[in-house]
Amino acid sequence: MFKRLFASRKNPYIPGLDNPEHISLNIGGCRLEMDIPPHYSSDGFEAGNEPTDIPNIHDASLYDPDGDFLFNGLLPLRRSWEYLGPVWRGRFLGLTDFSISVKRVNCLPEGMSCLNPEHLEQVILRFLFDKGPDNPGSIKKIAPVNWQIKQIGNQPWILFEQRVWVKEGLPDRDVTIANFCSYAATAIDDRYFLLLDFDNFGYTPSEISIANMNTLKNRVIDSIHWQLSKATQKRLDEVKAQWPDAKISQHREPEDWVYPEWRRGDKQKGEPNIVILKRNTPPPEFKI
């Protein structure tokens, strides 16, 4: 309560930060452990997903069978964390919706593997394009931002962000700048990767908000313990033997996307929600 009393925009109070929840999940036989703040909502809503083991990520019945998805997902866990300001402020300053998901890569060509770091990098770029120019009905985005590689256990994890595209000279008081997504991803199997998603809804000044939200993200990432299953380790060794020189980029600049021309689809005609009329930037191609 003492910290809450002196909370501010620069030093917000995050309930439960000093008394984190220890999470342990079985993901495809691999073990993910981390310490995260407990779910907190001043509106009284419960967490969307309690920790749920997914020992068999290959079970097709677990995934949504409807639609032609490039990526299918499972959600083992969801949490929301609020950033609280002074006690006299009625509402929270900002919010992070956190989720852990297993992504099945339906668009990956035969002969490629997420366990190959070069292939995983291509998968992430396709994933970001799917959330960017392939989804032009939402706010324009730029990605990847702040691309980093972090070794956790026996595998590289890719840390990256997707930011909202803003016009040059937009003032720092515009909260749009403070709304962004941070991710951490690593491979689980040939066509599967694990994704940690920090969906941030910030406040102003945006520079302070972004710094505080990234501090929380880094705290969570630094607590991760990732242990491969024997089967995954065996497959990883096989992939390394097949592609011994495969490497992942240590740094990437944002992609030079030009969004497409598009219109809303006609559901009565069976059209998808978004109809691409003319592409300006084509989807990235996979290269073995």
C-alpha positions in Angstrom: 0.0 0.0 0.0 3.0 2.3 0.7 4.1 2.0 -3.0 0.6 2.5 -4.2 0.4 5.7 -2.2 3.4 7.2 -4.0 2.7 5.8 -7.4 3.1 8.1 -10.4 3.3 8.1 -14.2 7.1 7.7 -13.9 6.9 5.0 -11.2 3.6 3.3 -11.5 2.4 0.6 -9.1 1.8 -2.9 -10.5 -0.2 -5.0 -8.1 1.6 -8.2 -7.1 4.9 -7.3 -8.8 6.9 -8.1 -5.6 4.9 -11.3 -5.0 4.9 -13.0 -8.4 3.0 -16.1 -9.4 5.3 -19.0 -10.4 4.0 -20.6 -13.6 5.1 -24.1 -14.8 3.7 -25.5 -18.0 4.1 -28.7 -20.1 4.2 -27.5 -23.7 4.6 -30.4 -26.0 6.7 -32.2 -23.5 8.9 -29.2 -22.9 8.8 -27.4 -19.6 8.3 -23.6 -19.4 8.7 -21.9 -16.0 8.5 -18.2 -15.2 7.5 -15.7 -12.5 4.8 -13.3 -13.5 2.6 -10.8 -11.6 -0.8 -12.3 -10.7 -3.8 -11.3 -12.8 -5.3 -8.0 -11.7 -8.3 -6.1 -12.9 -9.8 -3.1 -11.1 -13.0 -3.9 -13.0 -13.2 -7.3 -11.3 -12.8 -9.5 -14.4 -11.0 -12.9 -13.9 -8.1 -14.0 -16.0 -9.1 -15.4 -19.4 -7.1 -18.6 -19.2 -5.7 -20.5 -16.2 -2.4 -22.3 -16.7 -3.2 -25.2 -18.9 -0.7 -27.9 -19.9 -0.7 -28.9 -23.6 1.4 -32.2 -23.6 0.4 -33.0 -27.2 0.7 -29.9 -29.4 0.2 -32.1 -32.5 -3.4 -33.0 -31.6 -5.4 -31.4 -34.5 -8.6 -31.4 -32.6 -7.3 -28.7 -30.3 -7.0 -26.2 -33.0 -9.8 -24.2 -34.7 -10.8 -26.2 -37.8 -12.6 -23.2 -39.5 -11.0 -20.8 -41.8 -7.8 -20.8 -43.9 -5.3 -19.7 -41.3 -1.6 -19.3 -41.9 -1.1 -19.7 -38.2 -3.3 -21.6 -35.7 -3.0 -21.0 -32.0 -3.6 -22.4 -28.6 -3.7 -20.3 -25.4 -2.2 -22.1 -22.3 -2.4 -18.9 -20.2 -3.7 -15.3 -20.2 -3.2 -12.5 -17.7 -3.8 -8.8 -17.4 -1.6 -6.3 -15.5 -2.5 -2.8 -14.6 -0.2 0.2 -14.1 -1.6 2.3 -11.3 -0.9 6.0 -10.7 -1.7 8.1 -7.7 -4.4 6.9 -5.3 -6.7 9.8 -6.2 -6.7 8.7 -9.9 -9.9 6.6 -10.5 -8.7 4.5 -13.4 -5.4 2.8 -14.2 -2.8 4.5 -16.3 -2.1 1.6 -18.6 -2.6 -2.1 -19.1 -0.7 -5.1 -20.4 -2.6 -8.1 -21.7 -0.2 -11.0 -21.5 -0.7 -14.4 -23.2 1.3 -17.5 -23.9 0.3 -19.3 -27.1 1.4 -22.3 -29.2 1.5 -21.4 -32.9 1.1 -24.0 -35.6 2.7 -22.7 -38.9 0.3 -24.0 -41.6 2.1 -22.0 -44.3 5.6 -23.4 -43.8 6.8 -25.3 -46.9 7.9 -28.9 -46.7 11.5 -29.3 -46.0 11.7 -26.3 -43.6 11.8 -26.4 -39.8 11.2 -23.8 -37.1 14.0 -25.5 -35.2 16.4 -24.1 -37.9 17.1 -20.5 -36.7 17.1 -19.1 -40.3 13.7 -20.7 -41.0 12.3 -19.5 -37.6 13.3 -15.9 -38.6 11.4 -16.2 -41.8 8.4 -17.6 -39.9 8.4 -14.6 -37.6 8.6 -12.1 -40.5 5.6 -13.9 -42.1 3.7 -13.8 -38.8 4.3 -10.0 -38.6 3.2 -9.5 -42.2 0.0 -11.4 -41.4 -0.7 -9.0 -38.6 0.4 -6.0 -40.7 -0.3 -5.5 -44.4 -2.3 -8.7 -44.6 -4.7 -7.2 -42.1 -5.1 -3.6 -43.5 -8.4 -3.1 -41.7 -6.6 -2.4 -38.5 -4.2 0.4 -37.6 -1.0 0.5 -39.8 2.0 -1.0 -38.0 5.7 -1.2 -38.4 7.8 -4.2 -37.4 10.1 -5.7 -36.3 11.2 -3.1 -33.8 13.9 -3.7 -31.2 14.8 -7.1 -32.6 17.0 -9.0 -30.2 18.3 -12.6 -29.7 18.4 -14.1 -26.2 19.7 -17.5 -25.5 17.5 -19.4 -23.0 18.4 -23.0 -22.3 19.5 -24.7 -25.5 17.6 -22.4 -27.8 17.6 -18.9 -29.2 14.6 -16.8 -28.3 13.6 -13.9 -30.6 12.5 -10.7 -28.9 10.8 -8.1 -31.1 8.0 -5.5 -31.1 5.3 -4.3 -33.4 4.6 -0.6 -33.2 1.8 1.6 -34.5 2.8 3.6 -37.5 2.6 7.3 -36.7 3.1 10.4 -38.8 6.4 12.2 -38.3 6.1 14.9 -35.7 3.2 13.4 -33.7 3.4 14.8 -30.2 4.5 12.6 -27.3 1.2 13.4 -25.6 -0.6 11.3 -28.3 -1.3 7.9 -26.6 -1.3 6.1 -29.9 2.5 5.9 -29.7 2.3 4.1 -26.4 0.1 1.3 -27.7 2.3 -1.5 -29.0 3.0 -5.3 -28.8 6.1 -7.0 -27.5 6.8 -10.6 -28.3 9.2 -13.4 -27.4 9.3 -16.5 -29.6 11.1 -19.8 -29.7 10.7 -23.1 -31.7 9.0 -26.1 -30.2 9.0 -28.5 -33.2 9.3 -28.3 -37.0 6.0 -26.5 -37.5 5.4 -25.1 -34.1 6.7 -22.2 -32.1 6.0 -20.8 -28.6 4.9 -17.1 -28.5 4.8 -14.8 -25.5 2.6 -11.8 -26.3 2.7 -8.5 -24.3 -0.2 -6.4 -25.7 0.5 -3.0 -24.2 -2.0 -0.2 -23.9 0.0 2.7 -22.6 -0.3 6.3 -21.4 1.4 9.6 -21.8 4.1 10.7 -21.8 4.6 7.7 -24.2 8.4 7.6 -23.6 7.9 6.9 -19.9 5.0 4.5 -20.6 7.0 2.4 -23.1 10.0 2.2 -20.8 7.9 1.0 -17.9 6.1 -1.6 -19.9 9.4 -2.9 -21.4 10.9 -3.1 -17.9 8.0 -5.4 -16.9 8.5 -7.4 -20.0 12.2 -7.8 -19.4 11.5 -8.9 -15.8 9.3 -11.7 -17.0 11.6 -12.8 -19.8 14.6 -12.8 -17.4 12.7 -15.2 -15.1 12.1 -17.8 -17.9 13.4 -21.4 -17.5 13.0 -23.4 -20.7 13.7 -27.1 -20.7 13.4 -29.1 -23.9 11.9 -32.6 -24.0 14.1 -35.5 -25.0 12.2 -35.8 -28.3 12.5 -32.1 -29.1 16.2 -32.1 -28.2 16.7 -35.1 -30.4 14.9 -33.4 -33.3 16.9 -30.2 -32.6 20.2 -32.1 -32.9 19.0 -33.6 -36.2 18.2 -30.1 -37.6 21.5 -28.8 -36.5 23.3 -31.6 -38.2 21.2 -31.0 -41.4 21.9 -27.2 -41.4 25.1 -26.8 -39.4 25.8 -23.2 -40.6 22.3 -21.9 -40.0 22.2 -18.6 -38.1 19.7 -16.1 -37.0 20.0 -12.3 -37.6 21.3 -10.6 -34.5 19.7 -7.3 -35.6 16.9 -6.3 -38.0 15.5 -3.0 -39.1 11.7 -2.6 -39.6 10.4 -4.0 -42.9 9.7 -1.4 -45.6 6.0 -2.2 -45.9 3.6 -0.4 -48.2 0.0 -1.3 -47.3 -2.3 -2.7 -50.0 -5.5 -1.3 -51.5 -8.4 -3.2 -50.0 -12.1 -3.2 -49.2 -14.5 -4.9 -46.8 -15.7 -8.3 -47.9 -19.4 -9.1 -48.6 -20.3 -11.9 -46.1 -23.5 -12.7 -48.1 -21.2 -13.6 -51.1 -18.9 -15.7 -48.9 -16.1 -13.2 -49.1 -13.5 -12.8 -46.3 -13.7 -9.8 -44.0 -10.8 -8.2 -45.9 -10.5 -8.3 -49.7 -7.1 -7.3 -51.0 -7.5 -5.4 -54.3 -3.9 -4.6 -55.1 -0.8 -5.5 -53.2 2.0 -3.0 -53.0 4.3 -5.1 -50.8 4.0 -8.9 -51.5 4.1 -11.4 -48.6 7.7 -12.5 -47.7 8.6 -15.7 -49.5 10.0 -18.7 -47.6 13.5 -19.8 -48.7 15.0 -23.1 -47.8 
